Amino acid sequence: MSQEINSLSRLVSLGDKDFHRLSTFIMSHCGIKLPPAKKTLVQCRLQKRLKAYNMINFSDYIDFLFSSAGREQELSNMIDEISTNKTDFFREPIHFDFLSQTGLNEYLSKTGKRRISVWSAGCSSGEEPYTIAMVLKEYARLEHYIDFNITATDISTRVLHLGMQGIYHENKASVIPNTLKKEYFQKGKNSFIQQVRVHPDLRRTVDFQKFNLLSSDYTRFGMFDIIFCRNVLIYFERAVQCRILNKLCNQLNSGGYLFLGHSETTMGFALPLKTIRPSIFNKLD
């Protein structure tokens, strides 16, 4: 963000009125809250979109965005620029430790299942669903056979494309244990020398799809045994958080697990969930 702010002198200015128009639209369409303090950030991030259409002010850009042609041609690009996509492999590792050490054993023993369905909601560029895939692969290899499938969704087309490619700079993969890195990643060569790629066998376990959490059509994905929705709700207003959590619970099988980010809470919401430990929840029967 510092680089964005340092270039302000070269940026087209976003006025308060236009920011209000834009932030209201983003809130209604995406559920993302953009208070006035975010105006400079929005102004910086959307500069390239104005340049793409040779526009010299935000009023023209917003008028175009609100048109039928703009919604069809530009909405995805605008969302890609506005969305915050911070993620890492094995982020908040306590969640993965819980699954491999306790959670999977208890759930499988209770349900008798041997096929697990997982949803990574707000998956960004794929680090989370691929981490889940590695954990489940290792569990299957070390404990007993299970099969699984992972649905990974995000509102941003750009990050979904990155996730499907499964190519990352080696620095991003530095947190992955070497044994897992050797098993599930391929080293880049030539022009890809400082990059790694998720092995095809692991990539095939993850199905990337575009999805807006404000959508009413959660049932399109079916039911899940495990849902990760981490560090996503913090961008929504409380009423929107409640609606999303209720819909997630509706798609979670009894006894299944819901994982939220450590800065997120279900406090004050009437949900069919039992807190196992902070940010880890079990759906009640």
Protein Blocks (a to p, Z undefined) as FASTA:
>chain_A
ZZmmmmmmmpccddfklmmmmmmmmmmmnopacdfklmmmmmmmmmmmmmmnopabfklm
mmmmmpmklmmmmmmmmmmmmpccdddehiakllmmmmmmmmmmmmmmmnopabdcddde
hklnolmmmmmmmmmmmmmmmmmccddddddddfblklmmmmmnopacfklmmmpcfklm
mmmpccdehjlmmgccddfklmmmpccddddfkbmblmlnopafbdcdehklmmpcfklm
mmmmmmmmmmpcehiacdddfkbcfehiacdbdcfbghiacddZZ
